[in-house]
């Protein structure tokens, strides 16, 4: 397919339509006579699904089909696995990835969480052995990620349907000295945006602003309680055969 040439020309085609979208990768997957393409973009502060979909349509129609003679069967071949839990998104990431971490001291464990390091560690033992299950296809060991993400998504104007993918992840707890514990969570697929969609609604905009350091919050810092590490975009893809 001439991946380098196609990617370069695709990026040029994309820039003709959007000032915020940046194509970073096109990754093909072949099954029989069907080729699925996963396009990866950066999308600035937007969640970016719509702009990515429009860009994919332009790239496929104007570049890939004319160069290869391979017709596009569907713009989305469901290999994006949008709004569904999927191992490909868990392993490769499909949106804003996050790995927040914290050390909880003995007083917090005792007074707020009503437990101690010994019991917290005992409850986390199965999760520390989760790597084999994840390698075998499991998509998470966590303590109700969906509850927190649902609240954050609704409060900040995100698409609540993305809780399905965002709720896959892993919780880790390890004992530390003086009765404290180290806790971290890994969320590989939590689509977030600081502009677009429901973020312009008054209450949701206020919530976003309260978590940001500037009047125009960035996905890199918002929302802090969901801790997106970067503004990595959702993948929008075309499937061609």
C-alpha positions in Angstrom: 0.0 0.0 0.0 3.0 2.3 0.3 2.4 3.1 3.9 4.9 6.0 4.2 3.7 7.7 1.0 0.1 7.1 1.9 0.5 8.4 5.5 2.3 11.6 4.3 -0.3 12.3 1.6 -3.1 11.4 4.0 -1.8 13.9 6.5 -1.8 16.6 3.8 -5.4 15.7 2.9 -6.4 15.8 6.5 -5.0 19.3 7.0 -7.1 20.6 4.2 -10.2 19.8 6.3 -9.1 20.4 9.9 -6.7 22.7 11.8 -6.8 20.6 14.9 -6.5 17.0 13.6 -3.1 15.4 13.1 -2.7 11.9 11.6 0.0 9.9 13.4 -0.5 6.3 12.3 -2.3 4.0 9.9 -2.1 0.4 11.0 -3.5 -2.4 8.8 -4.9 -5.7 9.9 -5.6 -8.4 7.3 -8.1 -11.2 7.7 -8.5 -13.3 4.5 -9.3 -10.8 1.7 -10.5 -8.1 4.1 -8.2 -5.3 5.3 -9.1 -3.3 8.4 -7.3 0.0 8.8 -7.0 1.7 12.2 -6.2 5.4 11.9 -4.8 7.2 14.9 -5.0 11.0 15.2 -4.3 13.7 17.7 -7.3 15.9 18.1 -6.3 18.8 20.4 -8.7 19.4 23.2 -11.6 17.7 21.5 -12.6 14.1 21.9 -12.6 14.2 18.1 -14.6 11.2 16.9 -16.6 13.2 14.4 -13.6 15.0 12.9 -11.6 11.8 12.7 -14.5 10.0 11.0 -14.7 12.8 8.4 -10.9 12.7 7.8 -11.0 8.9 7.4 -13.7 9.2 4.8 -11.6 11.8 2.8 -8.4 9.7 3.1 -10.1 6.5 1.9 -12.1 8.1 -0.9 -9.4 10.5 -2.2 -6.2 8.5 -1.6 -6.5 4.8 -0.7 -9.2 3.7 -3.2 -7.6 5.5 -6.2 -4.1 4.3 -5.4 -4.9 0.7 -4.6 -8.1 0.0 -6.6 -9.5 -1.7 -3.4 -13.1 -0.5 -2.7 -14.1 0.5 0.8 -16.8 -1.7 2.2 -17.6 0.4 5.3 -16.1 3.4 6.8 -16.4 1.8 10.2 -15.8 -2.0 10.1 -16.3 -2.3 13.8 -12.6 -2.8 14.4 -12.6 0.6 16.1 -14.8 -1.2 18.6 -16.4 2.1 19.6 -18.4 2.0 22.8 -17.7 -1.7 23.4 -15.2 -3.3 25.7 -12.5 -4.9 23.5 -9.0 -6.4 23.9 -7.6 -4.5 21.0 -8.5 -1.2 22.7 -7.3 -2.4 26.1 -3.9 -3.4 24.6 -3.3 -0.6 22.1 -5.3 2.2 23.7 -8.1 4.0 21.8 -8.4 7.3 23.7 -6.9 9.2 26.6 -4.8 6.8 28.6 -4.5 7.3 32.3 -2.4 5.9 35.2 -3.2 7.9 38.4 -1.4 6.8 41.6 -1.5 7.8 45.2 0.0 6.8 48.6 -2.7 6.5 51.3 -1.4 6.8 54.8 -2.5 4.8 57.8 -4.8 7.6 59.1 -6.7 7.9 55.8 -7.1 4.1 55.6 -8.4 4.0 59.2 -10.6 7.1 59.4 -11.9 7.4 55.8 -11.8 3.9 54.3 -12.4 2.0 57.5 -9.6 -0.5 56.8 -5.9 -0.9 57.2 -2.9 -1.8 55.0 -3.1 -5.5 55.9 -6.7 -5.9 54.7 -6.3 -3.6 51.7 -3.3 -5.6 50.6 -5.1 -8.9 51.2 -8.0 -7.8 49.0 -5.6 -6.8 46.2 -3.7 -10.1 46.0 -5.9 -11.5 43.2 -5.3 -8.3 41.2 -1.5 -8.6 41.6 -1.8 -12.0 39.8 -4.0 -10.6 37.1 -1.3 -10.3 34.4 -1.7 -13.9 33.3 -5.5 -13.5 33.0 -5.0 -10.2 31.0 -2.6 -11.9 28.7 -5.2 -14.6 28.2 -7.8 -12.1 27.1 -9.4 -10.6 30.3 -9.9 -6.8 30.0 -9.6 -5.6 33.5 -9.4 -6.1 37.2 -10.8 -3.1 39.0 -13.0 -1.8 41.7 -16.0 -0.3 39.9 -14.3 2.1 37.5 -17.7 2.6 35.8 -19.2 4.3 38.8 -16.6 7.1 38.9 -16.4 7.5 35.2 -20.1 7.8 34.8 -20.2 10.6 37.3 -17.2 12.4 35.7 -18.6 12.0 32.1 -22.1 13.3 33.0 -20.7 16.2 35.1 -18.3 17.4 32.4 -20.4 16.8 29.2 -18.7 13.7 27.9 -20.4 10.9 25.9 -21.6 8.6 28.7 -21.8 5.6 26.3 -17.9 5.6 26.4 -18.1 4.4 30.0 -18.3 0.9 28.5 -14.7 1.1 27.2 -13.5 3.4 29.9 -14.5 1.0 32.7 -11.9 -1.6 31.5 -8.8 -1.3 33.5 -6.7 -2.5 36.4 -6.4 -1.6 40.1 -3.1 -2.2 41.9 -2.6 -1.9 45.7 0.7 -2.5 47.5 1.7 -2.2 51.1 4.2 0.6 52.1 6.0 1.4 55.4 4.2 2.8 58.4 0.9 1.3 57.6 0.4 3.1 54.3 -0.5 1.6 50.9 0.4 2.6 47.3 -2.6 2.5 45.0 -2.7 3.0 41.2 -5.2 2.4 38.4 -4.7 1.9 34.7 -7.4 3.1 32.3 -6.4 2.5 28.7 -9.6 3.8 27.0 -11.4 6.8 28.4 -12.4 9.2 25.6 -12.4 12.8 27.0 -12.8 16.2 25.5 -12.6 19.8 26.9 -14.4 21.3 23.9 -17.3 20.1 21.7 -20.3 17.9 22.6 -21.9 18.6 25.9 -18.9 20.5 27.3 -20.4 23.9 26.3 -23.5 23.4 28.6 -23.4 25.8 31.5 -23.1 23.3 34.4 -20.7 21.0 32.5 -18.5 23.9 31.4 -18.3 25.1 35.0 -17.3 21.6 36.1 -14.5 21.5 33.5 -13.3 25.0 34.5 -13.1 24.0 38.2 -10.6 21.3 37.3 -8.5 23.3 34.9 -5.8 25.8 35.3 -7.1 28.1 32.6 -10.5 29.3 31.2 -10.0 26.9 28.2 -9.2 23.6 29.9 -7.0 21.1 28.1 -7.7 17.4 28.0 -4.2 17.0 29.4 -5.2 18.3 32.8 -9.0 17.8 32.8 -10.6 16.3 34.7 -8.0 15.7 37.4 -10.1 13.0 39.1 -10.1 10.9 35.9 -6.4 11.9 35.4 -6.0 11.7 31.6 -2.2 11.6 31.0 -2.4 13.0 27.5 -4.8 14.0 24.8 -4.3 10.9 22.8 -7.2 10.6 20.4 -9.8 8.0 19.8 -9.1 5.8 16.8 -11.4 6.2 13.9 -11.0 3.6 11.1 -12.1 2.5 7.7 -12.5 -1.1 6.7 -11.7 -1.8 3.1 -11.7 -5.0 1.1 
